[in-house]
Amino acid sequence: MRVLWFSNVPTHDVWSLDRADQARGGGWIGSLKDAILAKNPGVQLAVAFPAERLKEPFVSGSVTFFPMLERHPVGSGVLRRWHHNTDRRSVLSACIDIVHNYNPDVVHFFGTERIFAKIIPAIHIPSAIHIQGLLTVCTRMWFRSVPYTSMIWHERARDLILGRGYLHAYLETRNSALREREILSECTCVLGRTAWDRRVAYILAPRARYYSCDETLRPEFWEVVWRPQERKRKVLYATIGEGFYKGLETLLEAFELVCDRTPEEVTLRIAGIKTESRIVSVARSSFAHSRRGSGVTFLGSISAREIAEELTGADVFVHPSHADNSPNSLCEAMLIGTPIVSTNAGGIPSIVTDNVDGLLVQDGDPYAMAGAIFEILNDGNLAANLSERARSRAKKRHDPDRIAEKIIAVYESLIGDTRSPTSPG
């Protein structure tokens, strides 16, 4: 079986080759590759991925990699950014060329955030779209708790003029969401893992057969286990992206409320965002911020191993997002066993059961979030029980052998459908 993957981000294996630094993201696709090949050594796998430097295909181990260099025409930057156009024929042509050169039996697209899956009607090969997040919903939740006026107020005039910054990012994402709906309307197979993505797929991908399939996690999160620690200083930890719908403002306000309620020292450590990021000032401006950042540390981009260390050293993992499907950061915290407080947005209720393996609160509600954090900090038995149940559930859900078997079964089903007597040709 020849399989071609289109990854939205560089995989764990090629990230350092492309960026000349330590792997920071996209690693779960690399762990899925390992699981697939370990379980099915006869599978021939190729991975196409967006690249910043690499140009030529290469082989690493038993996998063929196809870098897709993403560059825009010289001199078109400002005008292109103002058009907020994410569709470029050169990318589609490159994707089609890769398919024709590799000649796979099945093509697997990871996510709908990029243009890649738009080639499905043109390639006439069994194809599946693996739902990650869904931009169509994310754009609707973009200003869930932060008004767009606040975003514009904190933009730099230079960025607005040059087509950069958060406002232009939103407008570009909105265009990408329109393209996403076009892609899903044409596809015939989607893979998901939550009640939320299944229900959205019913509407956005009415022609598609839906397969439920969980995701693998990086090996660093299988190697360590959370243990409660007796200490005076309590530690909260979160992994948050730059998007406004990620709920940073809710998290910061909830942290303020926790600090006001408890006499103990509490610190908040946040990965994924730098201190100087403007989204921090926007988030803080959305509520009456009293502590001026006291006790909050922004870690920026950190490695998987560093994230695992943060999770084992924290008392509570907090996930404040307004829109999400099955966030890897949340699944990683469950696998390690760090007690969880999360919003019940999107697909999260399919990942965490309230008061069983985590505590769920309404998104955008810093008071309930602070109260849930306070409950865990002050009830050792609750923390231990949540931890044990979360870890047990996550170990079963993210078992790589089971997931590899499911993925191969989906591929075989797709290939079999095209070979059936009722199929065209």
C-alpha angles and dihedrals in degrees: 000000000000113000129186121196126197108204122198090212135030111278123243091255099055101030094092091046091054102037100028092229143082119303112265106166149007090051098131090068088055090052090050089053090054092049093048095049094043091053096037111028090173092066114106107212133193127180125204114196141168111265137192099197113005119089111167128067115252140178123240115182106320095331128095115216126205112195115203109206108216110207130146124218113281113263095017098093104104095038092046093049092050089052088053087214115165097173116094122171091212090065092049091049091050091050093050091047090053091051092049093046095049097036097204128192091224136013121213119196117199108212136342097244093102135047097252099101091055087086093068096100090050102050102054092210126124105271138182132193116215106209114226109164123335117237092198090068096034092059090053090053095042094104096032093131105358116067116225089238089064090050092051092045091059096045119107114244090229092056092049091051094046094047095251135118136057099310093055090042089056093049091048091048090050089056090047089053090056090052089047091058090051091051095048093046089061102041124099101197132043131175119210139151111206138064088242098057090043092054094045089048090055088063104033097036104034093159095051131102109226122223122188112222130157125221132248121238130220117270094244089073094054093055102064136049129205118242126185114253129206108225140131095235114070120208128209119191133193138171111213135171127218096261118114091226090063091086103237091149091055092049094050093049092046089052090053090052093049091050091050092051103045126060091210123092111262126189131190122211118192125190124196097042131076124222092244094052111123091223087072093059091044092051093047092049091059093073140026098279111198108170097053093224097313109161096012120115121188109206100186119207113350134175127260091255091052090049090052090052091050091051094050090048096049129089094209135016110214124200112186102172122146093205128025143135113203103332113209091219091059093046090048091053090050092050091052091042101238107159110256137219111181142159115254092234125144114329097351095102086062089055101040127034112211115251091000107073099354143355119262126200136178112278115251092026109116092175096059090041092053090047092052091049090049091052092056094043091053101039115062093181091054091049093049094047094047090048096050095047094045093051093048092050094045094050090058096041096050098039102144096211093054092046092048091052091050094049093050090048089055091050092050091049092051093047091046092053092057091049096048119112091247093056118101112266 
